[in-house]
């Protein structure tokens, strides 16, 4: 019965968010550029407009864009429809049509901040830096106080051949600890372009030291160090990152290149690249604030200027994953350049998304194809094991995890999940001694990992072995994850097996509150109610468990309990030392 797997950056960002929210209200984005069939269109303005509103409420911006665009055909001079269509087209990534509508909206409403931003970025894309600077100047943002406006203006000054004005623009910004690293990265890049490497070095170093775990900032600093004759210092930067992110593809690629004596190319080579990096940084920041639509627009603008910006394409995909738009995530992952260090991880994540969409065969084929091109097979094999496990193909999953484990030359704490996952597959194959060894190995690598503590402790309780240690593990798991319904249920189930129904009840009722839609948790609570003499409530819980789609092996047992109840109490092993209610 084991089943436990278990601040806006600045005012300009706020202005963009306000413009977006005033246009699209609850919609947060979503697009399927490979939509298999055309949407049914209404033959009236009101019909298409209402359909667009419904699509927006369903977080399907692709459909909203289609319906707003169709409604616009009935009233092509409507400023409101133009703005709504413009924003949804931006989120969808249909930039040519979005730019056309932006120009239309700008003529009617020259004070629309998001429209002016988009027109300025399009001017940068075409190398029209003076035009871009003038457009930015027309917005309500003040370059001397607004970080975004200052950074974009500084890059346009640089594009106009005036690095002095670019640096002067950034020097006028107030010093804010929260935004200082972002500002210093771009000030360093501009100083480098202006021919001031010493200033650039200090600015990059300051940004890096503010957060040494910020991979992309560290990567810019490392590449600058390498290009300025400091390869050993660059390698030390990546080696430090590798301690926290041993599997990060950017870090691994840089270390491999340095070990092989290959050069590290600069990521920011043009003014357009610099502006794209500003937009990428903004998109990443507003994502952390939970504003996915604003994030998508900034990230789409970044890839409009620089289509090869792999981190931005990955960020777009991850944003779609957060809002459960997996087809759109897959499309974004496909756009990651094939020569990027991020391509392999993008393909692996694309396969996992395909699996979630029920396309497991396509996912497995993609992973096997990806694996063929690699010398390090760990990542695709782990993903393959996860997919096989989701399909309950546990023998194939165990084989894939074993291949991944055999490829590891030096185990570290980050590998606990491999042994945990293989342990689950082996347990399901009824190969318990091997599974138990894997769970113990996982705990050796990560002693306080609540998922492992829960699974192993629960397994021992089910088998009636190692009870003292099992209870210690389950209590520790609950202490660390008190809001995880499965883990709380495990400790309650342990007390149930001891016949301590009052202790079990406290935990089981909390578990049901946390995991109201889980069949097994509800089934367990029914068992507890029965043995406490609350038989009507027990039957209610079992009926609820039946309706929640239990595992095929569990359904007959639940139906039998509904009809006959429970006759015998569970076997009661020896009581462990100092039982409690799990804290």
LINZI-V29612 format. One record per backbone hydrogen bond with DSSP energy under -1.0 kcal/mol. CO is the residue of the C=O (numbers start at 1). NH is the residue of the N-H. E is the energy in kcal/mol with one decimal. If there is no record, write none. Layout:
# LINZI-V29612
co-><CO/CO>
nh-><NH/NH>
e-><E/E>
This chain:
# LINZI-V29612
co-><3/10/11/12/13/14/15/16/17/18/20/21/24/30/32/44/45/46/47/48/49/50/51/52/53/54/55/56/60/61/62/63/64/65/66/67/68/71/75/78/79/80/81/82/83/84/85/86/87/88/89/89/93/94/95/96/97/98/99/100/101/102/103/104/105/109/112/113/114/115/116/117/118/119/120/121/122/123/124/127/128/129/130/131/132/133/134/136/142/142/146/147/148/149/150/151/152/153/154/155/156/157/158/162/163/164/165/166/167/168/170/176/179/180/181/182/183/184/185/186/187/188/189/190/191/192/196/197/198/199/200/201/202/203/204/205/206/208/211/213/214/215/216/217/218/219/220/221/222/223/224/225/226/230/231/232/233/234/235/236/237/238/241/241/245/248/249/250/251/252/253/254/255/256/257/258/270/271/272/273/274/275/276/277/278/279/280/281/282/283/284/286/287/290/291/292/293/294/295/296/297/298/299/300/301/302/306/308/309/310/311/312/313/314/315/316/317/318/319/320/321/325/326/327/328/329/330/332/333/337/340/342/343/344/345/346/347/348/349/350/351/352/353/354/355/359/360/361/362/363/364/365/366/367/368/371/377/378/379/380/381/382/383/384/385/386/387/388/389/392/393/394/395/396/397/398/399/400/401/402/405/412/413/415/415/416/417/418/419/420/421/422/423/424/425/426/427/431/432/433/434/435/436/437/438/439/440/441/442/446/449/450/451/452/453/454/455/456/457/458/459/460/460/466/467/468/469/470/471/472/473/474/475/476/477/481/484/485/486/487/488/489/490/491/492/493/495/496/499/500/501/502/503/504/505/506/507/508/509/510/511/515/518/519/520/521/522/523/524/525/526/527/529/530/533/534/535/536/537/538/539/540/541/542/543/546/551/551/554/555/556/557/558/559/560/561>
nh-><5/14/15/16/17/18/19/20/21/22/24/25/27/62/35/48/49/50/51/52/53/54/55/56/57/58/60/59/64/65/66/67/68/69/70/71/72/74/78/82/83/84/85/86/87/88/89/90/91/92/93/94/95/98/99/100/101/102/103/104/105/106/107/108/109/112/116/117/118/119/120/121/122/123/124/125/126/128/127/129/132/133/134/135/136/137/138/139/145/146/150/151/152/153/154/155/156/157/158/159/160/162/161/166/167/168/169/170/171/172/173/180/183/184/185/186/187/188/189/190/191/192/193/194/196/195/200/201/202/203/204/205/206/207/208/209/210/211/214/215/218/219/220/221/222/223/224/225/226/227/228/230/229/234/235/236/237/238/239/240/241/242/244/245/248/252/253/254/255/256/257/258/259/260/262/261/274/275/276/277/278/279/280/281/282/283/284/285/286/287/288/291/290/292/295/296/297/298/299/300/301/302/303/304/305/306/309/310/313/314/315/316/317/318/319/320/321/322/323/325/324/329/330/331/332/333/334/335/336/340/343/346/347/348/349/350/351/352/353/354/355/356/357/359/358/363/364/365/366/367/368/369/370/371/372/374/381/382/383/384/385/386/387/388/389/390/391/393/392/394/397/398/399/400/401/402/403/404/405/406/408/415/416/418/419/420/421/422/423/424/425/426/427/428/429/431/430/435/436/437/438/439/440/441/442/443/444/445/446/449/453/454/455/456/457/458/459/460/461/462/463/464/465/470/471/472/473/474/475/476/477/478/479/480/481/484/488/489/490/491/492/493/494/495/496/497/500/499/501/504/505/506/507/508/509/510/511/512/513/514/515/518/522/523/524/525/526/527/528/529/530/531/534/533/535/538/539/540/541/542/543/544/545/546/547/549/554/555/558/559/560/561/562/563/564/565>
e-><-1.5/-1.9/-2.4/-2.3/-2.7/-2.5/-2.4/-2.6/-2.9/-2.1/-3.0/-1.7/-1.9/-2.9/-1.8/-1.8/-2.5/-2.7/-2.1/-2.2/-2.1/-2.4/-2.4/-2.3/-2.2/-1.6/-2.8/-1.7/-2.1/-2.8/-1.8/-2.5/-2.9/-2.3/-2.2/-2.7/-2.1/-1.1/-2.0/-2.1/-2.3/-2.3/-2.9/-2.4/-2.2/-2.0/-2.4/-2.0/-2.3/-2.0/-1.2/-2.1/-1.7/-2.0/-3.1/-1.9/-2.1/-2.5/-2.2/-1.5/-3.0/-2.6/-1.4/-1.1/-3.2/-1.9/-2.2/-2.2/-2.3/-2.4/-2.3/-2.5/-2.4/-1.9/-2.1/-2.5/-1.4/-2.9/-2.0/-1.4/-2.3/-2.6/-2.1/-2.2/-2.5/-2.0/-1.1/-1.1/-2.0/-2.7/-2.5/-2.9/-2.7/-2.4/-2.8/-2.2/-1.8/-2.4/-2.2/-2.2/-1.5/-2.4/-1.9/-1.6/-2.6/-2.4/-2.2/-1.4/-2.2/-1.1/-1.4/-1.6/-2.5/-3.0/-2.2/-1.6/-2.5/-2.6/-2.1/-2.5/-2.6/-2.2/-2.3/-2.2/-2.9/-1.4/-2.4/-2.6/-1.9/-2.2/-2.8/-2.4/-2.2/-2.2/-2.6/-2.7/-1.2/-1.1/-1.7/-1.2/-2.6/-2.5/-2.0/-2.2/-3.0/-2.5/-2.0/-2.7/-2.3/-2.4/-1.2/-2.5/-1.7/-2.1/-2.5/-1.9/-1.7/-1.9/-2.6/-1.9/-1.8/-2.3/-1.2/-2.8/-1.3/-2.7/-2.3/-2.0/-2.4/-2.4/-2.5/-2.4/-2.5/-2.0/-3.0/-1.0/-1.7/-2.3/-2.5/-2.0/-1.8/-2.3/-2.4/-2.3/-2.2/-2.7/-2.3/-1.9/-2.6/-1.4/-1.4/-2.4/-1.9/-1.0/-2.1/-2.7/-2.0/-2.4/-2.7/-2.8/-2.2/-2.1/-2.1/-1.6/-1.9/-2.4/-2.0/-1.7/-1.9/-2.5/-2.3/-2.3/-2.1/-2.7/-2.1/-2.1/-2.1/-1.9/-1.2/-3.0/-1.5/-1.8/-2.6/-2.0/-2.0/-2.5/-2.0/-1.1/-1.4/-1.7/-1.6/-2.2/-2.7/-2.3/-2.4/-2.3/-2.1/-2.0/-2.1/-2.3/-2.3/-1.9/-1.4/-2.8/-1.8/-2.2/-2.9/-2.3/-2.4/-2.3/-2.4/-2.1/-2.4/-2.5/-1.4/-1.5/-2.0/-2.5/-2.3/-2.5/-2.7/-2.3/-2.2/-2.7/-2.5/-2.1/-1.5/-2.9/-1.5/-1.4/-2.2/-2.7/-2.0/-2.2/-2.6/-2.3/-2.1/-2.0/-2.7/-2.7/-1.6/-2.2/-1.7/-1.0/-1.1/-2.3/-2.6/-2.4/-2.4/-1.9/-2.0/-2.8/-2.5/-2.3/-1.2/-2.7/-1.6/-2.2/-3.4/-1.8/-1.9/-2.5/-2.3/-2.1/-2.5/-2.1/-1.8/-1.8/-2.4/-1.8/-2.5/-2.5/-2.4/-2.6/-2.1/-2.7/-2.2/-2.3/-2.1/-2.4/-1.7/-1.1/-2.2/-2.7/-2.8/-2.0/-2.3/-2.7/-2.8/-2.2/-2.5/-2.4/-2.3/-1.8/-2.2/-1.6/-2.5/-2.4/-2.0/-1.7/-2.1/-3.0/-1.8/-1.9/-2.0/-2.0/-2.3/-1.7/-1.5/-2.2/-2.6/-1.5/-1.3/-3.1/-2.7/-1.3/-2.6/-2.3/-1.6/-1.8/-2.6/-1.7/-1.7/-2.5/-2.6/-2.0/-2.0/-1.9/-2.1/-2.7/-2.3/-1.9/-2.7/-1.7/-1.2/-1.9/-2.3/-2.0/-2.4/-2.3/-2.6/-2.2/-2.7/-2.6/-1.9/-1.1/-1.2/-1.7/-2.1/-2.6/-2.1/-1.9/-2.3/-1.7/-3.2/-2.1>
